[in-house]
Amino acid sequence: MSRTPDIVEFRDPERPGLRDALARPLHDLRISLLDRCNYRCPYCMPESEYHADYQFLRKSQRLTHDEIHAVARAAVRLGVSKLRLTGGEPLLDKNLPSLVSRLAALPGVEDLALTTNAQLLAPIAKTLADSGLHRITVSLDSLDHEVFRRMSGGRGDLAKVLDGIAAAEAAGLAPVKINTVVQHGVNEHTVLDLLEHFRGSGHIVRLIEFMDVGNRNGWRMDQVVPSRELLAAIDARWPVEAVGRNYAGEVARRYVYRDGQGEIGFISSVTEPFCGGCSRARLSAEGVLYTCLFATHGTNLREPLREGATDEELEDILRRIWLQRADRYSELRRPEAADAHAPHKVEMYRIGG
């Protein structure tokens, strides 16, 4: 493949790099290592469908670590500075520390993070930190044992998750971010208890509106607890105040407790879409690159990788994908409409949320 000479890259001193059709930079790459998970969360991978006989991707269908490294290397050359490893459950990859080491060594990578349910985290947290991992995000929807068990599809062990968070902190992977998806009638009544547990710990809880990701969760608008309602309830219990973003394009709106007991965040993709600041690309385990969490299609990178694409050719493919990107799903969705979410979107467990 040859480069197209008339491609223009939009740059500014604060946010250099490639810009898409809506002038959004490519700064983040989320890498799904595998499509398997040790949970069966009803809103992502319900047991009724993902049962013992379900055929997940075979090893030969998933990208190898060499192939993942090649895509990340090309993305970093185009301006990506943040890499996040996801799943499925990324800790099911037995060779994860070696991949972390390779990605951490890429020139230009400023932030290397991992999202996990933390069930398997405690024994490996220090190894990951020693390998070069910078940060951990833990998906934890409730500290109520019954609610947690139900939301993990009957497979989660809350004590192991809390041990994993403690191990991450001890390994220097702090502050840990706790991602909590809030569903009306399911776990919203446990949110304040979860916040109380982590207040003063230095960890950051981020409350996420229940989104219409994938095709399995039966999403309806009446299942969403708007962030503004949660904020009002929290502020009545522990007064909070808004603070600025840590970096351009940060998706969470940040607040701190006025009594100095830490920070919380709100990710409000349904009621307050933030497509205009989205700088993320997502690589699925089978090697498809998606430019939106709610995408209905992507670009297969596994094929050119296995046909021997050079670094320059791979970089050119990524460049063309991003230059043509114009996704604005969350801004265009009509939550009040019966057909609010597009059919046949990529499943969340394939691109890590």
N, C-alpha and C positions, 0 to 999 in steps of 0.2 A: 504494500500500500504506500501511496505517496501522500505527503502533507498537502493540504490545500493552501496555497500562498495568500489568498485574499481573506483568510479568517482574521477577524479583529478581536483581540482580547481586551476587555475593559478593566482598567486597573485604577486604584487610588492608593494613596500612601498608607491608609489604615487597613484596607482590605484588598490586598493584591490577589491576582489570580483570575481564572476563567470566569466569565459571567454568562448566565443563561439568557433566554429571550426576554425575561423580565428583569434583567440586570442583577440577578442574585448570584453570588459567588459560590464556587465549589470549595467548601472548607471542611466538610465532614464526610467520612465514609464509614458506614455501619456494615459489618461483615458477619453474616450468619454462617457458623461453622458446620452446623448439621440441623436436620429437621426433627430430630428426636428430642423427647423431653421425659423426665422422670415424674412430672405432674400430669394431671388431666384436668386442667382448669376448664370449667364449663364454657367460658366465654372465648376460649382459644382452641382447646384440643379435647373436646368432650369424649369421655370413655365410650359412649355408645357408638361413636364412629371410629375412634382411634383405639381399637381393641387389640387383643393379643395377636390377631391375624392380619392387622393392617400392614400394608407394605410401604414402609418408609423408603427413602432413597437408599440404594445400595452404595457401598463404598466407592465403587467405580463411577457412580453418577455424581458424587460430590466432588467439589474442587479439592485438589491436594493442597498441602501447605505451600508447596512450591508455586502452585498456580495462584493461591491467595496472595502470596508475597509479591508475585509479579503484578497483579492488579493494584495492590496497595502502593507498590513502587511507582507505577505509572500515575496513580491518582495524586500522590505526594508531589510529583514533578509538575502537576497541573494546579497546585495550590492547596491541596488538602493538608491540614495540619493536625486534624483530630481523627483518630481511628477508634472505633468501638467494636468489640467482639461480642456477638450475641448468639442466639440459637433460634429455635429450640433452646436446649440447655447446654451452653458451651462447656461446662465442666464435665460433660460426658465424653469430651475429646481427651483421650488419655495422653496425647502429646502436646497439650495446650502450652505448657511452659516453654517448649522449644520454639513454638510459633511466636509467642509473646516476645521472646528474646530477639528474634529476627525482625519483627515489626518495630520494636523499640529502637533498634539500631538504624532504622532508615533516617537519613538526614532530612530534617524538616518536620518530623513528627514531634509535636509539642505536648500532645495529650493522648495517652493510650489507656482506654478504659474497658471495662467488662461489665455486662449486665447478666445477672444470675438470680436464680431463686434461692441460692445460698445453702441448699440442702447438703451439698457436697463441699462446701467452701472451707470449713474449718481446717481440715488436714492439709490443704494445698495453698492457703492464703499466703504464707511466708514465701513459699517457692515462687508463686506468681510475682510477688513484690520483688524478690531477688532477681527474677528474670527481666524486670523492667516495667511491669505494669504500674500505672500511676494511680488509677482510681477504680473503685468498685461501686456499682449500683445494684441494689437488692430489690427485687420485686416482692413485696409483702403487703397483702391486702387487708389483714386484720391481725390483732393480737388476741382476739377471742378464739379460744381453741376450737370450738364447734364451728364458728364461721370460717376460720382459716382452713380447717379440715375440709369443709364443704367446697370452698372456693379453689382448693388445690386438687379437687376431684378425689378426695379421700386418700391422697398419697403423701401429703406434706407432714413433716415433723417439726413443729414450731420450735422446740428446744434446739434442734440442730441448726435451724435458721438463725436463731439468736446467738448460738455458739459461733456460727460463721461470721456474723457481723462483728462479734468481739475479736475473733481471730484476725479479721481484716484490719481492724483498728490497731491491734497489737503489732501487725506487720507493717504498719505505716501507710496503709491504704485508706487514710482518713482525710477529710470527713467522708463517711459512707453516705451515699444518697439512698433513701428509701422511697421507692415508687409505689404508690397506693392507688389502684383503680377503684373509684367509688361508684357503686351501683345503688340506685334507689331500691329500697326494700330488701337489700342483701347485706350490705356492710356499712351503710352510712352512719348507723347508730353506734358503731365502734370506733369512729374516726377520732373523737376527742381522747379516748383512752389510749389510742396509739400515739397520738401527739404528746400526751402527758408522759408516756414511757420514754420518749426520745428527747423531751425537753431537757436542756442542760447537758446533753450527752456530746454535743458537738456535731452530731449527725443531722442531716437535712432531709426532712420528710417532704415529698412532693405529691400533692393530691391531683389525680388525673381524672378528668371527666371521662366517663364510659363512652368509648368511640365505636363507630360502625366500621371497625377494621375487619377485613376478611368477609367470609360468608357463613360463618358458623354460629355467631352469637345471638342471632334473632334480635338484633338491635332495634330499639324503639326510643323515641325522644323521651317518653315518660320514665325511662330507666336512668336518665341522666340527672345527676345532682349538680346544678350549676355551681361553678366555683364561687360566685358571689354569695350564694346561700351559705356555703361552707365558711367563707371568710367572715360573714356576719356572726355565725355561731362561735367561731374561734375568737373573734375580737371581743365578744361578750364575755367569754371565759378568761382569756388572756389578751389584753390589748396588744395590737400589732401595728406596725407602720411599714409602708412600702419603702423599698430601697431600689436602687438602680440595677441594671443588668451587669453581670460580670463581663460580658463580651457581646459584641454586635451579633444579632441572630439568636441569642439565647431564648429558648421557647418558654421557660418558666417565668412567671411573674413572681418576684421575690418579696418576702416580708420578713421582718424580724420582730421578735417579742420585745415589747418595751421594757420588760424587766431584765433584759440581757440574757435570756435563756436559750438563745439560738435563732435559727432561721427555718422558715417553711417556704414552699413554693406551690404555685398552681399552674397546671398545664390544662388549658381551656380550649382545646381544639374545636369543640362543638359550639360553644356560646361566644367565644372570642377568637376566631381563626387567626393564625399567624403565618399563613402561606407566604406573605410578602417578605418575610425574613428567613425563609427556609433555605439552608445551605447544605442539605444532606442528600447523599446518594446511598443506596442500599444494595448490597451484593448478597444474593441468596446462596444457600449451600450448594445448589446445582449450577451456580455460575451465571445467573441472570441478574443483570444490573437494572434496578428500578430507581426512578427519580421521584417517587412519591410513596408514602406509606399506604395510600389507598389506590395504588396503581392497578390497572386491569391488564397491563402487558409490560414487558421489559425487553432488554436486549441480551441475547445469549452470548456470553463471553467465553464459555467453556469450549465452544467449537473453534474459534480462532486460536485460543490457547493451545489446544491439542493438535492444531494444524501447524503449529510452530511459529505463531506470530512473534515478531521481534518486539522489544520494548517500545521502539518508536511506533510500530504499527498499533500496538495496544493503546499507547497514549493517544494516537490519532482517533481511534474508535471512541475512547472516553471523551475526548474533546468534542467530537461531533455530537455525541449524545447530549452533552451538557449545553452546548450552544443552541440546540433545538428545544430544550426543555421549556415548557410553559405550564406545568401543572399548577392548579389552584383548587384542588378538590374541596378542601374545607371551606374556602370562601364562596364556592359556588353551590355547595349542598344546600338543600332546603329542608332543615330538620322537621319542619311542621308537615311536610308532604309525606304521603304514604310510601312513595317510591324514592325516599330521600337518599338512600345509599345505592350506588351503582352495583349492578350484578357482577359476579365473577371477579371480584377483586382478589389480589394475591393474599394468601392466608397469613395471618400475623406470625405464626410459628415459623414461617419460611423466611421472614425478613426481620424478626426480632423486635417488632414494635417500635 
